[in-house]
Amino acid sequence: MPEIGKRLANKSHREDVAEHFPDPRVRKAIEVEVALIAQYDQLLGEVALALPRSAKAPEVQTFARLHSVPGLGQILALVL
């Protein structure tokens, strides 16, 4: 199987990924997975926007410190 050669994290690279698979059953499964990933991207984007707004005033300094740690994004900083 040849490499896809694209980063699938980029939304525009996911459009034709199913074409790389000759078996129609596998192709359909890949199409479903790509559709699920698109839905998750949208939902996680909404969560990422809503969570920082929900941080309460006393927690803002703690959130800022956690968010400054390399590798900790907004969501994980809020969870911690």
PDB file with one MODEL, atoms N, CA, C and O in Angstrom:
MODEL        1
ATOM      1  N   MET A   1       0.850  -1.169   0.000  1.00  0.00           N
ATOM      2  CA  MET A   1       0.000   0.000   0.000  1.00  0.00           C
ATOM      3  C   MET A   1       0.897   1.233   0.000  1.00  0.00           C
ATOM      4  O   MET A   1       1.744   1.365   0.883  1.00  0.00           O
ATOM      5  N   PRO A   2       0.739   2.135  -0.957  1.00  0.00           N
ATOM      6  CA  PRO A   2       1.579   3.344  -0.990  1.00  0.00           C
ATOM      7  C   PRO A   2       1.200   4.306   0.136  1.00  0.00           C
ATOM      8  O   PRO A   2       0.054   4.346   0.583  1.00  0.00           O
ATOM      9  N   GLU A   3       2.189   5.075   0.577  1.00  0.00           N
ATOM     10  CA  GLU A   3       1.937   6.066   1.610  1.00  0.00           C
ATOM     11  C   GLU A   3       1.011   7.148   1.083  1.00  0.00           C
ATOM     12  O   GLU A   3       1.009   7.458  -0.108  1.00  0.00           O
ATOM     13  N   ILE A   4       0.227   7.714   1.982  1.00  0.00           N
ATOM     14  CA  ILE A   4      -0.674   8.799   1.590  1.00  0.00           C
ATOM     15  C   ILE A   4       0.139  10.053   1.313  1.00  0.00           C
ATOM     16  O   ILE A   4      -0.170  10.805   0.389  1.00  0.00           O
ATOM     17  N   GLY A   5       1.169  10.278   2.102  1.00  0.00           N
ATOM     18  CA  GLY A   5       2.078  11.387   1.846  1.00  0.00           C
ATOM     19  C   GLY A   5       1.563  12.749   2.287  1.00  0.00           C
ATOM     20  O   GLY A   5       2.125  13.775   1.904  1.00  0.00           O
ATOM     21  N   LYS A   6       0.523  12.771   3.071  1.00  0.00           N
ATOM     22  CA  LYS A   6      -0.033  14.030   3.560  1.00  0.00           C
ATOM     23  C   LYS A   6      -0.299  13.906   5.047  1.00  0.00           C
ATOM     24  O   LYS A   6      -0.509  12.810   5.566  1.00  0.00           O
ATOM     25  N   ARG A   7      -0.287  15.039   5.722  1.00  0.00           N
ATOM     26  CA  ARG A   7      -0.658  15.061   7.142  1.00  0.00           C
ATOM     27  C   ARG A   7      -2.169  15.136   7.229  1.00  0.00           C
ATOM     28  O   ARG A   7      -2.771  16.122   6.802  1.00  0.00           O
ATOM     29  N   LEU A   8      -2.776  14.113   7.772  1.00  0.00           N
ATOM     30  CA  LEU A   8      -4.231  14.054   7.843  1.00  0.00           C
ATOM     31  C   LEU A   8      -4.802  14.945   8.938  1.00  0.00           C
ATOM     32  O   LEU A   8      -6.019  15.092   9.047  1.00  0.00           O
ATOM     33  N   ALA A   9      -3.925  15.545   9.754  1.00  0.00           N
ATOM     34  CA  ALA A   9      -4.386  16.516  10.737  1.00  0.00           C
ATOM     35  C   ALA A   9      -4.941  17.753  10.031  1.00  0.00           C
ATOM     36  O   ALA A   9      -5.782  18.467  10.577  1.00  0.00           O
ATOM     37  N   ASN A  10      -4.460  17.996   8.814  1.00  0.00           N
ATOM     38  CA  ASN A  10      -4.956  19.110   8.002  1.00  0.00           C
ATOM     39  C   ASN A  10      -6.269  18.682   7.346  1.00  0.00           C
ATOM     40  O   ASN A  10      -6.305  17.690   6.618  1.00  0.00           O
ATOM     41  N   LYS A  11      -7.332  19.418   7.598  1.00  0.00           N
ATOM     42  CA  LYS A  11      -8.664  19.042   7.106  1.00  0.00           C
ATOM     43  C   LYS A  11      -8.713  18.869   5.588  1.00  0.00           C
ATOM     44  O   LYS A  11      -9.383  17.964   5.090  1.00  0.00           O
ATOM     45  N   SER A  12      -8.022  19.712   4.866  1.00  0.00           N
ATOM     46  CA  SER A  12      -8.085  19.636   3.404  1.00  0.00           C
ATOM     47  C   SER A  12      -7.405  18.380   2.857  1.00  0.00           C
ATOM     48  O   SER A  12      -7.682  17.980   1.726  1.00  0.00           O
ATOM     49  N   HIS A  13      -6.534  17.759   3.624  1.00  0.00           N
ATOM     50  CA  HIS A  13      -5.842  16.539   3.176  1.00  0.00           C
ATOM     51  C   HIS A  13      -6.678  15.286   3.369  1.00  0.00           C
ATOM     52  O   HIS A  13      -6.318  14.220   2.869  1.00  0.00           O
ATOM     53  N   ARG A  14      -7.782  15.397   4.080  1.00  0.00           N
ATOM     54  CA  ARG A  14      -8.611  14.221   4.359  1.00  0.00           C
ATOM     55  C   ARG A  14      -9.600  13.907   3.240  1.00  0.00           C
ATOM     56  O   ARG A  14     -10.148  12.806   3.194  1.00  0.00           O
ATOM     57  N   GLU A  15      -9.833  14.846   2.352  1.00  0.00           N
ATOM     58  CA  GLU A  15     -10.890  14.703   1.349  1.00  0.00           C
ATOM     59  C   GLU A  15     -10.748  13.456   0.485  1.00  0.00           C
ATOM     60  O   GLU A  15     -11.728  12.747   0.258  1.00  0.00           O
ATOM     61  N   ASP A  16      -9.565  13.186   0.012  1.00  0.00           N
ATOM     62  CA  ASP A  16      -9.386  12.078  -0.929  1.00  0.00           C
ATOM     63  C   ASP A  16      -8.620  10.894  -0.336  1.00  0.00           C
ATOM     64  O   ASP A  16      -8.101  10.058  -1.076  1.00  0.00           O
ATOM     65  N   VAL A  17      -8.550  10.821   0.980  1.00  0.00           N
ATOM     66  CA  VAL A  17      -7.771   9.753   1.606  1.00  0.00           C
ATOM     67  C   VAL A  17      -8.366   8.379   1.313  1.00  0.00           C
ATOM     68  O   VAL A  17      -7.620   7.408   1.186  1.00  0.00           O
ATOM     69  N   ALA A  18      -9.681   8.275   1.205  1.00  0.00           N
ATOM     70  CA  ALA A  18     -10.318   6.982   0.941  1.00  0.00           C
ATOM     71  C   ALA A  18      -9.932   6.431  -0.427  1.00  0.00           C
ATOM     72  O   ALA A  18      -9.970   5.218  -0.635  1.00  0.00           O
ATOM     73  N   GLU A  19      -9.566   7.291  -1.347  1.00  0.00           N
ATOM     74  CA  GLU A  19      -9.186   6.866  -2.701  1.00  0.00           C
ATOM     75  C   GLU A  19      -7.922   6.008  -2.713  1.00  0.00           C
ATOM     76  O   GLU A  19      -7.668   5.305  -3.691  1.00  0.00           O
ATOM     77  N   HIS A  20      -7.137   6.054  -1.656  1.00  0.00           N
ATOM     78  CA  HIS A  20      -5.899   5.284  -1.593  1.00  0.00           C
ATOM     79  C   HIS A  20      -6.125   3.802  -1.320  1.00  0.00           C
ATOM     80  O   HIS A  20      -5.187   3.008  -1.389  1.00  0.00           O
ATOM     81  N   PHE A  21      -7.356   3.426  -1.014  1.00  0.00           N
ATOM     82  CA  PHE A  21      -7.654   2.047  -0.652  1.00  0.00           C
ATOM     83  C   PHE A  21      -8.488   1.387  -1.746  1.00  0.00           C
ATOM     84  O   PHE A  21      -9.592   1.846  -2.040  1.00  0.00           O
ATOM     85  N   PRO A  22      -7.979   0.325  -2.348  1.00  0.00           N
ATOM     86  CA  PRO A  22      -8.679  -0.303  -3.469  1.00  0.00           C
ATOM     87  C   PRO A  22      -9.941  -1.070  -3.069  1.00  0.00           C
ATOM     88  O   PRO A  22     -10.891  -1.138  -3.848  1.00  0.00           O
ATOM     89  N   ASP A  23      -9.961  -1.636  -1.887  1.00  0.00           N
ATOM     90  CA  ASP A  23     -11.110  -2.426  -1.448  1.00  0.00           C
ATOM     91  C   ASP A  23     -12.274  -1.485  -1.097  1.00  0.00           C
ATOM     92  O   ASP A  23     -12.116  -0.606  -0.250  1.00  0.00           O
ATOM     93  N   PRO A  24     -13.444  -1.659  -1.740  1.00  0.00           N
ATOM     94  CA  PRO A  24     -14.573  -0.758  -1.491  1.00  0.00           C
ATOM     95  C   PRO A  24     -15.066  -0.783  -0.044  1.00  0.00           C
ATOM     96  O   PRO A  24     -15.570   0.222   0.456  1.00  0.00           O
ATOM     97  N   ARG A  25     -14.924  -1.916   0.624  1.00  0.00           N
ATOM     98  CA  ARG A  25     -15.347  -1.985   2.035  1.00  0.00           C
ATOM     99  C   ARG A  25     -14.429  -1.151   2.920  1.00  0.00           C
ATOM    100  O   ARG A  25     -14.885  -0.444   3.819  1.00  0.00           O
ATOM    101  N   VAL A  26     -13.147  -1.242   2.657  1.00  0.00           N
ATOM    102  CA  VAL A  26     -12.176  -0.448   3.411  1.00  0.00           C
ATOM    103  C   VAL A  26     -12.373   1.030   3.096  1.00  0.00           C
ATOM    104  O   VAL A  26     -12.317   1.878   3.987  1.00  0.00           O
ATOM    105  N   ARG A  27     -12.602   1.328   1.826  1.00  0.00           N
ATOM    106  CA  ARG A  27     -12.819   2.714   1.405  1.00  0.00           C
ATOM    107  C   ARG A  27     -14.017   3.311   2.142  1.00  0.00           C
ATOM    108  O   ARG A  27     -13.955   4.447   2.612  1.00  0.00           O
ATOM    109  N   LYS A  28     -15.114   2.541   2.244  1.00  0.00           N
ATOM    110  CA  LYS A  28     -16.305   3.022   2.943  1.00  0.00           C
ATOM    111  C   LYS A  28     -16.009   3.239   4.425  1.00  0.00           C
ATOM    112  O   LYS A  28     -16.451   4.229   5.008  1.00  0.00           O
ATOM    113  N   ALA A  29     -15.266   2.321   5.033  1.00  0.00           N
ATOM    114  CA  ALA A  29     -14.906   2.464   6.442  1.00  0.00           C
ATOM    115  C   ALA A  29     -14.069   3.729   6.660  1.00  0.00           C
ATOM    116  O   ALA A  29     -14.264   4.448   7.641  1.00  0.00           O
ATOM    117  N   ILE A  30     -13.152   3.990   5.752  1.00  0.00           N
ATOM    118  CA  ILE A  30     -12.318   5.193   5.850  1.00  0.00           C
ATOM    119  C   ILE A  30     -13.182   6.441   5.695  1.00  0.00           C
ATOM    120  O   ILE A  30     -12.980   7.417   6.418  1.00  0.00           O
ATOM    121  N   GLU A  31     -14.133   6.430   4.775  1.00  0.00           N
ATOM    122  CA  GLU A  31     -15.025   7.578   4.600  1.00  0.00           C
ATOM    123  C   GLU A  31     -15.815   7.864   5.876  1.00  0.00           C
ATOM    124  O   GLU A  31     -15.994   9.021   6.256  1.00  0.00           O
ATOM    125  N   VAL A  32     -16.285   6.805   6.534  1.00  0.00           N
ATOM    126  CA  VAL A  32     -17.021   6.967   7.795  1.00  0.00           C
ATOM    127  C   VAL A  32     -16.099   7.545   8.863  1.00  0.00           C
ATOM    128  O   VAL A  32     -16.489   8.463   9.585  1.00  0.00           O
ATOM    129  N   GLU A  33     -14.885   7.020   8.969  1.00  0.00           N
ATOM    130  CA  GLU A  33     -13.936   7.512   9.966  1.00  0.00           C
ATOM    131  C   GLU A  33     -13.599   8.986   9.725  1.00  0.00           C
ATOM    132  O   GLU A  33     -13.522   9.766  10.674  1.00  0.00           O
ATOM    133  N   VAL A  34     -13.401   9.364   8.478  1.00  0.00           N
ATOM    134  CA  VAL A  34     -13.093  10.763   8.156  1.00  0.00           C
ATOM    135  C   VAL A  34     -14.277  11.661   8.515  1.00  0.00           C
ATOM    136  O   VAL A  34     -14.081  12.772   9.008  1.00  0.00           O
ATOM    137  N   ALA A  35     -15.488  11.198   8.276  1.00  0.00           N
ATOM    138  CA  ALA A  35     -16.680  11.975   8.649  1.00  0.00           C
ATOM    139  C   ALA A  35     -16.766  12.136  10.163  1.00  0.00           C
ATOM    140  O   ALA A  35     -17.129  13.206  10.653  1.00  0.00           O
ATOM    141  N   LEU A  36     -16.437  11.085  10.905  1.00  0.00           N
ATOM    142  CA  LEU A  36     -16.440  11.172  12.371  1.00  0.00           C
ATOM    143  C   LEU A  36     -15.375  12.149  12.863  1.00  0.00           C
ATOM    144  O   LEU A  36     -15.616  12.928  13.786  1.00  0.00           O
ATOM    145  N   ILE A  37     -14.209  12.102  12.249  1.00  0.00           N
ATOM    146  CA  ILE A  37     -13.140  13.026  12.630  1.00  0.00           C
ATOM    147  C   ILE A  37     -13.579  14.464  12.391  1.00  0.00           C
ATOM    148  O   ILE A  37     -13.306  15.337  13.214  1.00  0.00           O
ATOM    149  N   ALA A  38     -14.252  14.719  11.280  1.00  0.00           N
ATOM    150  CA  ALA A  38     -14.741  16.073  10.987  1.00  0.00           C
ATOM    151  C   ALA A  38     -15.734  16.525  12.049  1.00  0.00           C
ATOM    152  O   ALA A  38     -15.705  17.676  12.484  1.00  0.00           O
ATOM    153  N   GLN A  39     -16.613  15.618  12.465  1.00  0.00           N
ATOM    154  CA  GLN A  39     -17.596  15.952  13.503  1.00  0.00           C
ATOM    155  C   GLN A  39     -16.894  16.218  14.834  1.00  0.00           C
ATOM    156  O   GLN A  39     -17.236  17.171  15.535  1.00  0.00           O
ATOM    157  N   TYR A  40     -15.915  15.382  15.185  1.00  0.00           N
ATOM    158  CA  TYR A  40     -15.166  15.583  16.422  1.00  0.00           C
ATOM    159  C   TYR A  40     -14.410  16.909  16.392  1.00  0.00           C
ATOM    160  O   TYR A  40     -14.359  17.614  17.400  1.00  0.00           O
ATOM    161  N   ASP A  41     -13.825  17.256  15.248  1.00  0.00           N
ATOM    162  CA  ASP A  41     -13.125  18.534  15.122  1.00  0.00           C
ATOM    163  C   ASP A  41     -14.049  19.696  15.468  1.00  0.00           C
ATOM    164  O   ASP A  41     -13.663  20.609  16.197  1.00  0.00           O
ATOM    165  N   GLN A  42     -15.258  19.656  14.945  1.00  0.00           N
ATOM    166  CA  GLN A  42     -16.224  20.719  15.194  1.00  0.00           C
ATOM    167  C   GLN A  42     -16.591  20.766  16.686  1.00  0.00           C
ATOM    168  O   GLN A  42     -16.574  21.834  17.299  1.00  0.00           O
ATOM    169  N   LEU A  43     -16.920  19.615  17.256  1.00  0.00           N
ATOM    170  CA  LEU A  43     -17.329  19.569  18.664  1.00  0.00           C
ATOM    171  C   LEU A  43     -16.197  19.984  19.603  1.00  0.00           C
ATOM    172  O   LEU A  43     -16.423  20.727  20.558  1.00  0.00           O
ATOM    173  N   LEU A  44     -14.998  19.512  19.338  1.00  0.00           N
ATOM    174  CA  LEU A  44     -13.867  19.877  20.191  1.00  0.00           C
ATOM    175  C   LEU A  44     -13.529  21.354  20.072  1.00  0.00           C
ATOM    176  O   LEU A  44     -13.091  21.977  21.039  1.00  0.00           O
ATOM    177  N   GLY A  45     -13.732  21.912  18.888  1.00  0.00           N
ATOM    178  CA  GLY A  45     -13.536  23.348  18.715  1.00  0.00           C
ATOM    179  C   GLY A  45     -14.514  24.145  19.562  1.00  0.00           C
ATOM    180  O   GLY A  45     -14.145  25.150  20.169  1.00  0.00           O
ATOM    181  N   GLU A  46     -15.757  23.694  19.600  1.00  0.00           N
ATOM    182  CA  GLU A  46     -16.767  24.361  20.423  1.00  0.00           C
ATOM    183  C   GLU A  46     -16.416  24.246  21.911  1.00  0.00           C
ATOM    184  O   GLU A  46     -16.559  25.210  22.663  1.00  0.00           O
ATOM    185  N   VAL A  47     -15.963  23.078  22.325  1.00  0.00           N
ATOM    186  CA  VAL A  47     -15.572  22.886  23.726  1.00  0.00           C
ATOM    187  C   VAL A  47     -14.376  23.764  24.068  1.00  0.00           C
ATOM    188  O   VAL A  47     -14.335  24.377  25.134  1.00  0.00           O
ATOM    189  N   ALA A  48     -13.411  23.823  23.169  1.00  0.00           N
ATOM    190  CA  ALA A  48     -12.212  24.627  23.411  1.00  0.00           C
ATOM    191  C   ALA A  48     -12.552  26.107  23.544  1.00  0.00           C
ATOM    192  O   ALA A  48     -11.862  26.831  24.263  1.00  0.00           O
ATOM    193  N   LEU A  49     -13.588  26.565  22.875  1.00  0.00           N
ATOM    194  CA  LEU A  49     -14.008  27.957  23.015  1.00  0.00           C
ATOM    195  C   LEU A  49     -14.790  28.183  24.301  1.00  0.00           C
ATOM    196  O   LEU A  49     -14.650  29.232  24.929  1.00  0.00           O
ATOM    197  N   ALA A  50     -15.603  27.228  24.700  1.00  0.00           N
ATOM    198  CA  ALA A  50     -16.481  27.395  25.856  1.00  0.00           C
ATOM    199  C   ALA A  50     -15.740  27.234  27.185  1.00  0.00           C
ATOM    200  O   ALA A  50     -16.061  27.930  28.148  1.00  0.00           O
ATOM    201  N   LEU A  51     -14.768  26.343  27.260  1.00  0.00           N
ATOM    202  CA  LEU A  51     -14.100  26.074  28.539  1.00  0.00           C
ATOM    203  C   LEU A  51     -13.369  27.280  29.128  1.00  0.00           C
ATOM    204  O   LEU A  51     -13.535  27.545  30.318  1.00  0.00           O
ATOM    205  N   PRO A  52     -12.576  28.019  28.365  1.00  0.00           N
ATOM    206  CA  PRO A  52     -11.894  29.168  28.988  1.00  0.00           C
ATOM    207  C   PRO A  52     -12.878  30.198  29.547  1.00  0.00           C
ATOM    208  O   PRO A  52     -12.579  30.864  30.539  1.00  0.00           O
ATOM    209  N   ARG A  53     -14.027  30.330  28.927  1.00  0.00           N
ATOM    210  CA  ARG A  53     -15.029  31.273  29.420  1.00  0.00           C
ATOM    211  C   ARG A  53     -15.610  30.821  30.753  1.00  0.00           C
ATOM    212  O   ARG A  53     -16.131  31.635  31.515  1.00  0.00           O
ATOM    213  N   SER A  54     -15.522  29.525  31.034  1.00  0.00           N
ATOM    214  CA  SER A  54     -16.117  28.999  32.259  1.00  0.00           C
ATOM    215  C   SER A  54     -15.169  29.057  33.451  1.00  0.00           C
ATOM    216  O   SER A  54     -15.572  28.736  34.569  1.00  0.00           O
ATOM    217  N   ALA A  55     -13.919  29.459  33.235  1.00  0.00           N
ATOM    218  CA  ALA A  55     -12.969  29.551  34.343  1.00  0.00           C
ATOM    219  C   ALA A  55     -13.408  30.671  35.285  1.00  0.00           C
ATOM    220  O   ALA A  55     -13.668  31.792  34.849  1.00  0.00           O
ATOM    221  N   LYS A  56     -13.485  30.367  36.538  1.00  0.00           N
ATOM    222  CA  LYS A  56     -13.931  31.341  37.536  1.00  0.00           C
ATOM    223  C   LYS A  56     -12.761  32.255  37.930  1.00  0.00           C
ATOM    224  O   LYS A  56     -11.596  31.876  37.802  1.00  0.00           O
ATOM    225  N   ALA A  57     -13.084  33.446  38.403  1.00  0.00           N
ATOM    226  CA  ALA A  57     -12.086  34.472  38.717  1.00  0.00           C
ATOM    227  C   ALA A  57     -10.951  33.973  39.623  1.00  0.00           C
ATOM    228  O   ALA A  57      -9.788  34.221  39.302  1.00  0.00           O
ATOM    229  N   PRO A  58     -11.232  33.275  40.747  1.00  0.00           N
ATOM    230  CA  PRO A  58     -10.117  32.821  41.593  1.00  0.00           C
ATOM    231  C   PRO A  58      -9.200  31.824  40.897  1.00  0.00           C
ATOM    232  O   PRO A  58      -8.050  31.652  41.301  1.00  0.00           O
ATOM    233  N   GLU A  59      -9.693  31.176  39.869  1.00  0.00           N
ATOM    234  CA  GLU A  59      -8.912  30.148  39.184  1.00  0.00           C
ATOM    235  C   GLU A  59      -8.122  30.698  37.998  1.00  0.00           C
ATOM    236  O   GLU A  59      -7.353  29.963  37.380  1.00  0.00           O
ATOM    237  N   VAL A  60      -8.297  31.954  37.678  1.00  0.00           N
ATOM    238  CA  VAL A  60      -7.683  32.512  36.471  1.00  0.00           C
ATOM    239  C   VAL A  60      -6.160  32.462  36.555  1.00  0.00           C
ATOM    240  O   VAL A  60      -5.505  32.106  35.575  1.00  0.00           O
ATOM    241  N   GLN A  61      -5.584  32.812  37.709  1.00  0.00           N
ATOM    242  CA  GLN A  61      -4.127  32.785  37.842  1.00  0.00           C
ATOM    243  C   GLN A  61      -3.584  31.364  37.727  1.00  0.00           C
ATOM    244  O   GLN A  61      -2.562  31.133  37.080  1.00  0.00           O
ATOM    245  N   THR A  62      -4.269  30.420  38.357  1.00  0.00           N
ATOM    246  CA  THR A  62      -3.848  29.020  38.261  1.00  0.00           C
ATOM    247  C   THR A  62      -3.916  28.547  36.821  1.00  0.00           C
ATOM    248  O   THR A  62      -2.996  27.891  36.334  1.00  0.00           O
ATOM    249  N   PHE A  63      -5.017  28.881  36.130  1.00  0.00           N
ATOM    250  CA  PHE A  63      -5.171  28.512  34.723  1.00  0.00           C
ATOM    251  C   PHE A  63      -4.044  29.098  33.886  1.00  0.00           C
ATOM    252  O   PHE A  63      -3.472  28.410  33.040  1.00  0.00           O
ATOM    253  N   ALA A  64      -3.723  30.370  34.121  1.00  0.00           N
ATOM    254  CA  ALA A  64      -2.656  31.027  33.345  1.00  0.00           C
ATOM    255  C   ALA A  64      -1.317  30.327  33.565  1.00  0.00           C
ATOM    256  O   ALA A  64      -0.547  30.141  32.623  1.00  0.00           O
ATOM    257  N   ARG A  65      -1.040  29.940  34.813  1.00  0.00           N
ATOM    258  CA  ARG A  65       0.230  29.240  35.089  1.00  0.00           C
ATOM    259  C   ARG A  65       0.273  27.875  34.405  1.00  0.00           C
ATOM    260  O   ARG A  65       1.271  27.513  33.781  1.00  0.00           O
ATOM    261  N   LEU A  66      -0.820  27.124  34.530  1.00  0.00           N
ATOM    262  CA  LEU A  66      -0.855  25.801  33.891  1.00  0.00           C
ATOM    263  C   LEU A  66      -0.760  25.911  32.382  1.00  0.00           C
ATOM    264  O   LEU A  66      -0.064  25.128  31.736  1.00  0.00           O
ATOM    265  N   HIS A  67      -1.459  26.882  31.824  1.00  0.00           N
ATOM    266  CA  HIS A  67      -1.471  27.043  30.367  1.00  0.00           C
ATOM    267  C   HIS A  67      -0.100  27.459  29.836  1.00  0.00           C
ATOM    268  O   HIS A  67       0.184  27.270  28.653  1.00  0.00           O
ATOM    269  N   SER A  68       0.750  28.021  30.693  1.00  0.00           N
ATOM    270  CA  SER A  68       2.083  28.434  30.253  1.00  0.00           C
ATOM    271  C   SER A  68       3.055  27.256  30.172  1.00  0.00           C
ATOM    272  O   SER A  68       4.143  27.396  29.613  1.00  0.00           O
ATOM    273  N   VAL A  69       2.680  26.100  30.721  1.00  0.00           N
ATOM    274  CA  VAL A  69       3.544  24.916  30.677  1.00  0.00           C
ATOM    275  C   VAL A  69       3.525  24.341  29.263  1.00  0.00           C
ATOM    276  O   VAL A  69       2.451  24.081  28.720  1.00  0.00           O
ATOM    277  N   PRO A  70       4.695  24.139  28.660  1.00  0.00           N
ATOM    278  CA  PRO A  70       4.724  23.569  27.309  1.00  0.00           C
ATOM    279  C   PRO A  70       4.022  22.212  27.271  1.00  0.00           C
ATOM    280  O   PRO A  70       4.269  21.346  28.111  1.00  0.00           O
ATOM    281  N   GLY A  71       3.159  22.047  26.300  1.00  0.00           N
ATOM    282  CA  GLY A  71       2.440  20.789  26.125  1.00  0.00           C
ATOM    283  C   GLY A  71       1.062  20.767  26.767  1.00  0.00           C
ATOM    284  O   GLY A  71       0.252  19.889  26.467  1.00  0.00           O
ATOM    285  N   LEU A  72       0.787  21.726  27.649  1.00  0.00           N
ATOM    286  CA  LEU A  72      -0.541  21.804  28.250  1.00  0.00           C
ATOM    287  C   LEU A  72      -1.372  22.829  27.495  1.00  0.00           C
ATOM    288  O   LEU A  72      -1.053  24.018  27.483  1.00  0.00           O
ATOM    289  N   GLY A  73      -2.411  22.368  26.884  1.00  0.00           N
ATOM    290  CA  GLY A  73      -3.311  23.277  26.185  1.00  0.00           C
ATOM    291  C   GLY A  73      -4.392  23.789  27.120  1.00  0.00           C
ATOM    292  O   GLY A  73      -4.386  23.499  28.317  1.00  0.00           O
ATOM    293  N   GLN A  74      -5.312  24.548  26.562  1.00  0.00           N
ATOM    294  CA  GLN A  74      -6.371  25.146  27.357  1.00  0.00           C
ATOM    295  C   GLN A  74      -7.227  24.107  28.055  1.00  0.00           C
ATOM    296  O   GLN A  74      -7.521  24.234  29.243  1.00  0.00           O
ATOM    297  N   ILE A  75      -7.624  23.090  27.328  1.00  0.00           N
ATOM    298  CA  ILE A  75      -8.540  22.098  27.891  1.00  0.00           C
ATOM    299  C   ILE A  75      -7.882  21.354  29.047  1.00  0.00           C
ATOM    300  O   ILE A  75      -8.488  21.218  30.109  1.00  0.00           O
ATOM    301  N   LEU A  76      -6.671  20.878  28.866  1.00  0.00           N
ATOM    302  CA  LEU A  76      -5.999  20.144  29.939  1.00  0.00           C
ATOM    303  C   LEU A  76      -5.715  21.049  31.132  1.00  0.00           C
ATOM    304  O   LEU A  76      -5.825  20.608  32.276  1.00  0.00           O
ATOM    305  N   ALA A  77      -5.352  22.307  30.887  1.00  0.00           N
ATOM    306  CA  ALA A  77      -5.116  23.244  31.988  1.00  0.00           C
ATOM    307  C   ALA A  77      -6.401  23.453  32.788  1.00  0.00           C
ATOM    308  O   ALA A  77      -6.356  23.541  34.015  1.00  0.00           O
ATOM    309  N   LEU A  78      -7.525  23.531  32.119  1.00  0.00           N
ATOM    310  CA  LEU A  78      -8.790  23.707  32.833  1.00  0.00           C
ATOM    311  C   LEU A  78      -9.178  22.451  33.588  1.00  0.00           C
ATOM    312  O   LEU A  78      -9.723  22.532  34.689  1.00  0.00           O
ATOM    313  N   VAL A  79      -8.905  21.294  33.012  1.00  0.00           N
ATOM    314  CA  VAL A  79      -9.230  20.041  33.689  1.00  0.00           C
ATOM    315  C   VAL A  79      -8.411  19.904  34.973  1.00  0.00           C
ATOM    316  O   VAL A  79      -8.934  19.508  36.014  1.00  0.00           O
ATOM    317  N   LEU A  80      -7.134  20.233  34.886  1.00  0.00           N
ATOM    318  CA  LEU A  80      -6.270  20.149  36.063  1.00  0.00           C
ATOM    319  C   LEU A  80      -6.665  21.162  37.106  1.00  0.00           C
ATOM    320  O   LEU A  80      -6.042  21.233  38.165  1.00  0.00           O
TER     321      LEU A  80
ENDMDL
END
